[in-house]
Structures are given as structure tokens and as C-alpha cells.
């Protein structure tokens, strides 16, 4: 007699991937071709893990980050150099751990103080010690996504200087003509769209997402650039998150449905899919899983059926 095991839900398999690709006692890997722990992504996984009820793993990630913080308060990228964007994402994790890991508070303060040293006093632009790992597909505009956690830290710690700096930097990026248009890799464009929703700049986010909506296909897929056929998995998950924030559940649901179709048996995602795919197409990336989990949580919340402990261990 044959017994068929029910396929585990896509979000559960995604969490399984995260756990299977976490370095013991450290953080989540960069991707399957570079299986070393990645501080930036580990940092922004922490809120996700707490939200899904994975408290012990969130604590592990936090404690590893505390152990590698540099003396000046910044955090190193895989090349050992501190990037402002990376430290900004680790702020997200430290903010989430503040209630749970006592040592997170002094580390968060030091990281925020370092972030302030990267703010151009005249313009508000965020500087960074290096852009070596960005290659030619990222730009300074991704720094818009490093600003919301600085404001969040200011509110949590009661430090107005952090809040004011965040608003000063936000004003700079809002002045940049290239911030809102869908004119770059969807993953990086979506960073800006999510940052705008986090700041409550819904009208600007809607402008950018209107361009994305125009190119979303009937099957829910969204091209990685407006003029290509292939898709960026992370960008699609991020766009779903933004659409949920904007109240466009139908488009968000279609994006998630497409992601479920292309999800690998492992529960992970390649960086991109389709003919001509050029964004880490042959490796499973850790950040694709993080944003898929975030999008799925919002889907469940929109349907009134999110239960963290049950969802994490289904």
C-alpha cells in the first residue's frame, strides 16, 4: 500500500533552507557557491526569524554579529571591509533583538554612531568605505534602504540625533531623479520601494510600483529589468511585500504564486531564472529566501491566518 506524504508548504521549506544553510554558531551563508556566513543578510534575517517564532536562531545570529562588530561600530562584509549598506541592514537585526539580547543595545548604539560618520553633512548622502562588491549592477540608491533602521533605532533608544539624521538622509534620496523609476535590477529598485513604504512615503512608492505593475505578466512574474524576459527571484518577493504594504493584495498574491512555481526542491531560490538570466543564476541565494518568508508572512496576515509557532514548525 502506498502512502503519499503531503508536500510541505513553500514557506516551511524556505525556513528549512535557511536552517540548512546556516553556519554552526554563526549566520546564514552568502549563497551555495560561497557558503561563508554573510553579516548583512544575517542581520536582516533576524526580524524575520523573530516574526516566524524562530527565537533561538535569531539569538544565534545576533550573538555572532556582536562577536564580529568592528571596534569603530561598523560590521564587515565578506571581503572584510565595512559597507554602510551592510551595517544599516544589521541595524535591523539589532533593533529586533533589543528586547531579547541585552548585549544588543550597546552594539546598536555603536553601529548607529558609526552610521552618522557616513552621512555627508552638506547633502545628506550616505557615504561608504567601499563599493567593490557592488560590481556594476548596484548604485548609491540602495542606501535608501539603510535609512529606515537608523530612524527605528533612534525611536527605540530615544536618541533624536539618529532620527534626525535618518530624515536628513531620506530627504537627499527623495531628491534623486533615479530613485522612484523602475530603471534598474528589480531587487535594487525594490529596496527603494520598501524603504519608501517604511517611511510612510506611500505616494512615491505607488509611482514606482505603477511602473512595475505595467510589466507584471499574467502568470504573476515580473521581469528583472523592464526590457528583459528573465526574472530576479528576490526582486519579485520584495515587490510582493511592497504591494501588501500598499494594499494591492491581488498583485502580491500573483507574485508569490509565481515564486512558488519556481522555488527549488531545496526550498531555496536561484538569484534569477529564465533565458539570459544574469543575476547569480546558478546559485541559491540566502536573501531570496528571507524576502520570500517576509512576503509569505504578509500574505498570511492579509488572510487573517498567521500563527508564528505553527507556521515555523508545520
Long-range contacts (C-beta under 8 A, 24 or more apart in sequence): 8-314, 9-314, 10-259, 10-260, 10-263, 10-267, 10-292, 10-296, 11-292, 11-293, 11-296, 11-297, 11-311, 12-267, 12-311, 12-312, 12-314, 13-263, 13-266, 13-267, 14-263, 14-267, 14-268, 14-289, 14-292, 14-293, 14-296, 15-52, 15-54, 15-267, 15-293, 15-312, 16-267, 17-266, 17-267, 17-268, 17-284, 17-289, 18-45, 18-57, 18-286, 18-289, 18-290, 18-293, 19-57, 20-266, 21-268, 21-284, 21-286, 22-57, 22-60, 25-60, 25-64, 26-60, 26-64, 27-61, 27-64, 27-65, 28-61, 28-286, 29-286, 30-78, 30-285, 30-286, 31-271, 31-280, 31-283, 31-284, 31-285, 31-286, 32-268, 32-283, 32-284, 33-282, 33-283, 34-78, 34-283, 36-78, 37-64, 38-78, 38-286, 39-65, 39-68, 39-75, 39-76, 39-77, 39-78, 39-86, 39-90, 40-75, 40-77, 40-83, 40-85, 40-86, 40-89, 40-90, 41-89, 41-286, 41-287, 41-290, 42-90, 42-93, 43-75, 43-86, 43-89, 43-90, 43-91, 43-92, 43-93, 43-94, 44-89, 44-90, 44-92, 44-93, 44-287, 44-290, 45-93, 45-286, 45-290, 46-92, 46-93, 46-94, 46-96, 46-97, 47-92, 47-93, 47-95, 47-96, 48-290, 48-293, 48-294, 48-297, 50-96, 50-97, 50-100, 51-294, 51-297, 51-308, 52-293, 52-297, 52-308, 52-311, 52-312, 53-308, 53-309, 53-311, 53-312, 53-313, 54-312, 55-100, 58-96, 58-97, 58-100, 59-97, 59-100, 59-101, 61-93, 62-93, 62-94, 62-97, 62-100, 62-101, 62-104, 63-101, 63-103, 65-90, 65-93, 65-94, 65-107, 66-101, 66-103, 66-104, 66-107, 69-107, 69-110, 69-111, 72-110, 72-114, 73-107, 73-110, 73-111, 73-112, 73-113, 73-114, 74-111, 74-114, 74-129, 75-111, 77-130, 77-133, 78-133, 79-130, 79-132, 79-133, 81-129, 81-130, 81-132, 82-114, 82-129, 82-130, 83-128, 83-129, 83-130, 83-131, 83-133, 84-115, 84-118, 84-126, 84-127, 84-128, 84-129, 84-143, 84-146, 85-128, 85-142, 85-143, 85-145, 85-146, 87-111, 87-114, 87-115, 87-146, 88-115, 88-143, 88-145, 88-146, 88-147, 88-149, 88-150, 89-145, 89-146, 89-149, 91-115, 91-146, 91-149, 91-150, 91-152, 91-153, 92-149, 92-152, 94-153, 95-149, 95-152, 95-153, 95-156, 98-156, 105-157, 108-153, 108-156, 108-157, 109-157, 109-159, 112-150, 112-153, 112-154, 112-157, 112-159, 112-162, 115-146, 115-150, 115-162, 115-165, 116-161, 116-162, 116-165, 119-165, 119-168, 119-169, 120-172, 123-172, 124-168, 124-169, 124-170, 124-171, 124-172, 124-173, 125-169, 125-172, 126-169, 137-184, 137-185, 137-188, 137-279, 138-185, 138-188, 139-178, 139-184, 139-188, 141-173, 141-176, 141-178, 141-179, 141-184, 141-188, 141-191, 141-192, 142-188, 142-191, 142-192, 143-169, 143-173, 144-170, 144-173, 144-179, 144-191, 144-192, 144-195, 144-196, 145-191, 145-192, 145-194, 145-195, 147-173, 147-195, 147-199, 148-195, 148-198, 148-199, 151-199, 170-199, 174-201, 174-204, 179-204, 180-204, 180-207, 180-208, 181-208, 181-211, 182-208, 182-211, 182-212, 182-215, 182-226, 183-226, 184-225, 185-224, 185-225, 185-232, 185-235, 185-279, 186-212, 186-222, 186-223, 186-224, 186-225, 186-231, 186-232, 186-234, 186-235, 186-236, 186-238, 186-239, 187-224, 187-232, 187-234, 187-235, 187-238, 187-279, 188-235, 189-235, 190-234, 190-235, 190-238, 190-239, 190-241, 190-242, 191-238, 193-238, 193-239, 193-242, 194-238, 194-241, 194-242, 194-245, 197-242, 197-245, 197-246, 202-245, 202-246, 205-242, 205-245, 205-246, 206-246, 209-239, 209-242, 209-243, 209-246, 209-248, 212-239, 213-248, 213-251, 216-251, 216-254, 216-255, 219-254, 219-258, 219-261, 220-253, 220-254, 220-255, 220-256, 220-257, 220-258, 221-255, 221-258, 222-255, 224-272, 224-277, 224-278, 224-279, 228-276, 229-274, 229-275, 229-276, 230-272, 230-273, 230-274, 230-275, 230-276, 230-277, 230-278, 230-281, 231-258, 231-262, 231-272, 231-273, 231-274, 231-277, 232-271, 232-272, 232-279, 233-259, 233-262, 233-269, 233-270, 233-271, 233-272, 233-273, 233-285, 233-288, 233-292, 234-269, 234-271, 234-285, 234-287, 234-288, 234-291, 237-288, 237-291, 237-292, 237-294, 237-295, 238-291, 238-295, 240-295, 240-298, 240-299, 241-291, 241-294, 241-295, 241-298, 244-295, 244-298, 244-299, 244-301, 244-302, 245-298, 249-302, 252-295, 252-298, 252-299, 252-302, 253-299, 255-295, 256-292, 256-295, 256-296, 256-299, 259-292, 259-295, 263-292
